[in-house]
Amino acid sequence: MKLIYDVQDKPAVSQRIVYAFQQVLAIMAATIAVPMIIGNGMSAAAALFGAGMGTLTYILFTQFKSPVFLGSSFAFLGSMSAAFAGAVSVQAGFAGLIFGAFCAGMVYVLIAMTVKAVGTGWIDRLMPPVVIGPTVSIIGLSLAGNAIGDLQRSSATGETTQIAVLCGLIALFVTMLCSTYGRKQVRLIPFIIGILAGYAAAAVFTIIGNTTGNPALCIIDFSPIKALTAGGISLHTFIQVPDFTFLKASQGLADLDAGYLGTVAVAYVPVAFVVFAEHIADHKNISSIIDHNLLENPGLNRTLLGDGIGSMIGAFFGGCPNTTYGESVACVAITRNASVVTILTAAAECILISFLSPFVAFISSIPACVMGGVCMALYGFIAVSGLKMIQGVNLDSNRNLFVVSTILITGIGGLALTFGRVTITSVACALILGIIVNRVLAKEAE
């Protein structure tokens, strides 16, 4: 793939701001969804701030060589719930979130130290293209249900409607047309144009629905925007400091004890090993897109340190451990803009937006169906990127066929294993089984 902007390229400042905002839109829905799912007073704005800080940390550790954005990790949902469930107070639960993220981050630090000592050769032996390719595809395919579910859902009513599907498809087709036929600048911001087109269509239907009293036409939930002036216009209407996790955690330190901290550690540490597999897959994927092996330069040890310590910092502010985002990788692939400066600007925009109430409200009001339509392209590109990795694999070999088929069926079928409070995701299960099958059948290729 020929990139419009390579890793070290620096678009003009005015263009960079727009390109970066597109990255923000790509990662926004998932990043703010995690605190909304967990509840307990967690702040979406704080999670956004944490994602920006975590990404800045990652970029520094990777020496500005890896165009990857970090956002809230869904893999830790069970761990975060356990932190609140076992706490004697909500404030202690927030302290547990920070402690758990620290434990998970330390797993990455320890693995990074190991990689620094022994190198990355074992990664290539355990996860050759025949294993990592279909695994990357599964990352995209496993999210297909989320995209289609959102595509059909009205944010105003929560119901499945054909109007929602229409608005989502408008966003999808405008995105595809801009990316395929648009001139250079348009090709670089297809998601912004697609989302705005879908939002405009949804707004028209919603206005008609409210005017005629027909809820079936209502798509957008304007409550986040209305809430800005619910108590009158004040400074908070425009600027508001996010409800940072560490502020609440400081009030619950006295409620912590060794038993609770041990429970939190057990809930977080195993999941870190699971997310490590996705870290490898995402970096193999972005490496194939930019035609440069990031596991060698800047090195897996640096990407792990950036991810692990970035996750700690992200949770300190927002409560959510961070992870590399496939949506961001797909955005790089589709727009062909791999500029690290663009990712850096996106991180800065996340930090800034978290203080700007109107921006947070607007982004929160983007209908699920519109994001679902756009995510059909994002998740699809992740899946296709994985398939491209196995183009050079000999699929006439039974060994390779069994490896690929095992991974695809395990991932698409959604095999996930739960041990107590620890869940091994379908992506991790697919990768683990693929590695096992590949090693068991190793003699077939000899």
C-alpha positions in Angstrom: 0.0 0.0 0.0 1.4 3.4 -1.0 1.0 5.8 1.9 0.1 9.4 1.3 1.8 10.4 4.6 4.5 8.1 5.9 5.4 7.6 9.5 7.8 10.6 9.8 5.8 12.9 7.5 4.3 16.1 9.0 1.1 17.4 7.3 0.5 21.1 7.5 -0.8 22.2 10.9 -4.3 23.1 9.6 -4.6 19.7 7.8 -3.1 17.9 10.7 -5.8 19.1 13.1 -8.5 17.8 10.8 -6.8 14.5 10.1 -6.3 14.0 13.9 -9.9 14.7 14.6 -10.8 11.9 12.2 -8.7 9.6 14.4 -10.6 10.9 17.5 -13.9 10.1 15.9 -12.7 6.6 14.9 -11.7 5.7 18.5 -14.3 7.8 20.4 -17.3 5.4 20.6 -15.3 2.5 22.1 -13.2 4.7 24.4 -16.2 6.3 26.1 -18.3 3.1 26.0 -16.2 1.4 28.7 -16.8 3.8 31.5 -20.5 4.0 30.5 -20.8 0.2 30.7 -19.1 0.0 34.1 -21.0 2.9 35.6 -20.4 3.7 39.3 -19.8 7.4 38.4 -17.0 6.8 36.0 -16.5 9.7 33.6 -16.4 9.4 29.8 -14.5 12.7 29.6 -11.9 11.4 32.0 -11.5 8.2 30.0 -11.0 10.4 26.9 -8.3 12.4 28.8 -6.7 9.1 29.9 -6.6 7.8 26.4 -4.9 10.9 25.2 -2.3 10.8 28.0 -1.7 7.1 27.4 -1.2 7.6 23.7 1.3 10.4 24.3 3.2 8.0 26.6 3.2 5.3 24.0 4.5 7.6 21.3 7.4 8.7 23.5 8.4 5.2 24.4 8.2 4.1 20.7 10.4 7.1 19.7 7.7 8.6 17.4 8.0 5.5 15.1 4.6 3.8 15.6 1.3 5.4 14.5 -0.9 3.6 17.1 -3.6 5.1 19.3 -4.4 3.7 22.8 -8.0 3.7 24.0 -10.1 2.1 26.8 -9.8 -1.7 26.7 -12.9 -3.9 26.7 -10.9 -6.9 27.8 -10.7 -5.4 31.3 -14.5 -4.9 31.8 -14.7 -8.0 34.0 -11.7 -6.9 36.0 -13.0 -3.4 36.5 -16.4 -4.7 37.6 -14.6 -6.9 40.1 -12.7 -3.9 41.5 -16.0 -2.2 42.3 -17.8 -5.4 43.5 -15.1 -6.2 46.1 -14.7 -2.7 47.4 -16.2 -1.5 50.6 -16.9 1.9 49.0 -17.2 3.4 45.5 -14.1 5.5 46.3 -12.2 2.4 47.2 -13.3 0.9 43.9 -11.7 3.8 42.1 -8.5 3.2 44.0 -8.8 -0.5 42.9 -9.1 0.5 39.3 -5.7 2.4 39.5 -4.1 -0.5 41.4 -5.4 -3.1 39.0 -4.1 -1.1 36.0 -0.7 -0.8 37.6 -0.6 -4.6 38.1 -1.6 -5.2 34.5 1.0 -2.6 33.3 3.7 -4.3 35.3 3.0 -7.5 33.4 3.9 -5.6 30.2 7.0 -4.2 31.8 8.2 -7.6 32.8 7.5 -9.1 29.3 9.3 -6.1 27.8 12.4 -6.8 30.0 12.3 -10.4 28.9 12.0 -9.4 25.2 14.9 -7.1 25.7 17.0 -9.9 27.1 16.1 -12.7 24.6 15.0 -10.9 21.5 11.9 -11.3 19.3 12.8 -14.5 17.4 10.4 -16.5 19.5 7.5 -14.3 18.4 8.1 -15.1 14.7 8.4 -18.8 15.5 5.3 -18.9 17.6 3.3 -16.6 15.4 4.3 -16.8 11.7 2.0 -15.3 9.1 -0.2 -18.4 9.0 -1.1 -17.8 12.6 -1.0 -14.0 12.9 -2.9 -13.3 9.6 -6.2 -15.0 10.4 -5.9 -13.7 14.0 -5.8 -10.2 12.8 -8.8 -11.0 10.6 -10.6 -12.3 13.7 -10.1 -9.0 15.5 -12.2 -7.3 12.8 -14.7 -10.1 12.3 -15.3 -10.5 16.0 -16.5 -6.9 16.0 -18.8 -7.4 13.1 -21.8 -8.1 15.4 -21.2 -4.8 17.2 -21.1 -2.8 14.0 -24.3 -4.4 12.7 -26.1 -4.1 16.0 -25.3 -0.4 16.2 -26.2 0.1 12.5 -29.8 -1.0 13.3 -30.2 0.9 16.6 -31.8 4.3 17.1 -30.0 6.2 19.9 -33.2 8.1 20.6 -35.4 5.1 21.3 -33.0 2.2 21.6 -35.2 0.3 19.1 -34.1 -1.4 15.9 -35.4 0.6 12.9 -35.0 0.7 9.2 -34.5 4.5 9.4 -31.5 3.9 11.6 -30.1 1.4 9.0 -30.6 4.0 6.3 -28.7 6.7 8.2 -25.9 4.3 8.9 -25.7 3.2 5.3 -25.5 6.9 4.2 -22.5 7.3 6.5 -20.9 4.1 5.1 -21.5 5.0 1.4 -20.3 8.6 1.7 -17.2 7.3 3.5 -16.5 4.8 0.8 -17.1 7.2 -2.1 -14.9 9.9 -0.5 -12.1 7.4 0.1 -12.3 5.9 -3.4 -13.1 8.8 -5.7 -12.3 11.9 -3.6 -9.3 14.1 -4.3 -6.3 13.9 -2.0 -7.7 16.0 0.9 -11.1 14.3 0.7 -9.5 10.9 0.7 -7.7 11.8 3.9 -10.9 12.6 5.8 -13.5 10.2 4.5 -14.8 9.3 8.0 -15.4 12.9 9.1 -17.4 13.5 5.9 -19.2 10.2 6.3 -20.1 10.8 9.9 -21.3 14.3 9.2 -23.5 13.1 6.3 -25.0 10.3 8.5 -25.5 12.8 11.3 -27.2 15.3 9.1 -29.6 12.6 7.7 -30.4 11.4 11.2 -31.0 15.0 12.4 -33.5 15.5 9.5 -35.4 12.4 10.4 -35.3 13.2 14.1 -36.7 16.7 13.6 -39.5 15.3 11.4 -40.2 12.6 14.0 -40.4 15.1 16.9 -42.5 17.5 14.8 -45.0 14.8 13.7 -45.0 12.9 17.0 -43.6 9.8 15.2 -40.9 8.2 17.5 -40.0 5.7 14.8 -38.3 8.5 12.9 -36.3 9.7 15.9 -32.7 8.6 15.6 -30.5 11.1 17.6 -30.6 11.4 21.4 -30.0 15.1 21.9 -30.1 14.8 25.7 -26.3 15.3 26.1 -26.6 18.6 24.2 -29.7 19.7 26.1 -28.0 19.0 29.4 -25.5 21.7 28.7 -28.1 24.4 29.4 -30.5 22.4 31.6 -29.4 24.5 34.7 -28.9 27.7 32.7 -25.9 28.9 30.8 -22.7 29.1 32.9 -19.0 28.4 32.6 -19.7 24.7 32.8 -21.7 25.0 29.7 -18.5 25.5 27.8 -15.6 24.2 30.0 -15.6 21.6 32.7 -12.7 19.7 34.3 -13.2 15.9 33.9 -14.0 13.9 37.0 -10.6 12.3 37.2 -10.3 8.8 38.7 -7.3 9.7 41.0 -9.4 12.4 42.8 -12.1 9.9 43.8 -9.5 7.2 44.5 -7.7 9.5 47.0 -10.9 9.5 49.1 -11.0 5.7 49.3 -7.4 4.9 50.2 -8.2 4.3 53.9 -10.7 1.6 52.9 -8.1 -0.6 51.1 -6.7 -3.7 52.6 -4.4 -6.5 51.5 -7.2 -9.0 50.8 -9.0 -6.6 48.5 -5.8 -5.6 46.7 -4.9 -9.3 46.1 -8.4 -9.9 44.7 -8.0 -6.9 42.3 -4.5 -8.2 41.2 -5.9 -11.6 40.5 -8.6 -10.1 38.4 -6.3 -7.9 36.3 -3.0 -9.8 35.9 -4.2 -12.8 33.8 -6.1 -10.4 31.5 -2.9 -8.6 30.7 -1.4 -11.7 29.2 -4.5 -12.1 27.1 -4.3 -8.5 25.8 -0.6 -9.1 25.1 -1.7 -11.4 22.3 -3.8 -8.6 20.8 -0.9 -6.2 21.2 1.2 -8.5 19.0 -1.6 -8.9 16.4 -2.2 -5.1 16.2 1.5 -4.3 15.7 1.9 -7.0 13.1 -1.0 -5.5 11.3 0.2 -1.9 11.4 3.7 -3.1 10.4 2.2 -4.7 7.2 0.4 -1.4 6.5 3.4 0.8 6.8 5.8 -1.8 5.4 8.1 -1.6 8.4 8.5 -4.2 11.2 7.7 -2.3 14.4 8.6 -5.4 16.5 12.2 -4.9 15.4 12.3 -1.0 15.2 11.5 0.6 17.7 11.2 -3.0 19.1 8.6 -5.1 20.9 10.2 -4.1 24.2 9.5 -0.4 23.5 5.9 -1.0 22.2 5.2 -3.1 25.3 6.6 -0.4 27.6 4.6 2.3 25.9 1.4 0.2 26.0 1.9 -0.9 29.6 3.0 2.4 31.2 0.5 4.3 28.9 -2.2 2.0 30.3 -1.2 2.8 33.9 -1.3 6.6 33.2 -4.6 6.3 31.3 -6.2 4.5 34.2 -4.8 7.0 36.7 -6.8 9.7 35.0 -9.7 7.9 33.5 -9.9 4.5 35.3 -9.7 2.5 32.1 -6.6 0.4 31.2 -5.7 1.3 27.6 -4.9 -0.9 24.7 -3.9 -0.5 21.0 -7.0 0.2 18.9 -7.8 -1.7 15.7 -10.1 1.2 14.7 -7.1 3.5 14.7 -5.1 1.0 12.7 -7.9 0.6 10.2 -8.2 4.4 9.9 -4.5 4.5 9.0 -5.0 1.8 6.4 -8.0 3.4 4.7 -6.8 7.0 4.7 -3.2 6.0 4.0 -2.0 8.5 6.6 0.5 6.9 8.9 1.9 10.1 10.2 2.8 9.8 13.9 2.4 13.5 14.3 -1.2 13.0 13.3 -1.6 10.5 16.1 0.2 12.8 18.5 -2.2 15.6 17.5 -5.2 13.3 18.0 -4.0 12.5 21.5 -3.7 16.2 22.3 -7.2 16.8 20.9 -8.6 14.1 23.1 -7.1 15.8 26.1 -8.4 19.2 25.0 -11.9 17.9 24.1 -12.3 16.3 27.5 -12.4 19.8 29.0 -14.8 21.2 26.3 -18.4 20.4 27.3 -19.9 21.2 23.8 -17.5 18.8 22.1 -18.1 16.0 24.5 -21.8 16.5 24.2 -21.8 16.6 20.4 -19.6 13.4 20.1 -21.8 11.7 22.7 -24.9 12.5 20.5 -23.5 10.9 17.4 -26.1 8.1 16.7 -25.1 4.5 17.2 -26.3 3.7 13.7 -24.0 6.3 12.1 -21.0 4.9 14.0 -22.1 1.4 13.1 -22.1 2.3 9.4 -18.6 3.8 9.6 -17.4 0.8 11.7 -18.5 -1.6 9.0 -15.6 -0.1 6.9 -13.2 0.1 9.9 -13.7 -3.5 11.1 -13.8 -4.8 7.6 -10.4 -3.3 6.8 -9.0 -5.0 9.9 -10.3 -8.3 8.6 -8.9 -7.8 5.1 -5.5 -6.7 6.5 -5.2 -10.1 8.2 -6.2 -11.9 5.0 -3.5 -10.0 3.1 -0.9 -11.4 5.5 -1.6 -15.0 4.4 -1.4 -14.3 0.7 2.0 -15.8 0.6 1.1 -18.8 2.7 0.8 -22.1 0.9 -2.8 -23.1 1.5 -2.3 -26.4 -0.4 -0.6 -27.6 2.8 -2.9 -29.4 5.2 -1.0 -28.0 8.1 -1.6 -24.4 7.0 -5.2 -25.1 6.2 -5.9 -26.6 9.6 -4.2 -23.7 11.4 -6.1 -21.0 9.4 -9.4 -22.9 9.7 -9.0 -23.4 13.5 -8.3 -19.8 14.1 -11.2 -18.5 11.9 -13.8 -20.8 13.2 -12.8 -20.3 16.9 -12.9 -16.6 16.5 -16.0 -16.2 14.3 -17.8 -18.8 16.5 -17.0 -16.7 19.5 -15.3 -19.2 21.7 -14.4 -17.5 25.0 -13.4 -19.2 28.2 -14.1 -17.9 31.7 -12.2 -18.9 34.8 -13.7 -17.2 37.8 -13.4 -13.5 37.0 -11.0 -13.9 34.2 -12.3 -14.3 30.6 -10.1 -15.3 27.7 -11.5 -13.5 24.8 -12.4 -15.2 21.5 -9.5 -13.5 19.8 -7.1 -14.8 22.4 -8.6 -18.3 22.3 -8.3 -18.3 18.5 -4.6 -17.2 18.7 -3.7 -19.7 21.4 -5.4 -22.6 19.5 -3.7 -21.5 16.3 -0.3 -21.5 18.0 -0.9 -25.0 19.4 -2.2 -26.5 16.1 0.8 -24.9 14.2 3.3 -26.5 16.6 1.5 -29.8 16.9 1.5 -30.1 13.1 5.0 -28.8 12.6 6.4 -32.1 11.3 3.9 -32.0 8.5 6.0 -29.3 6.8 9.3 -31.0 7.3 
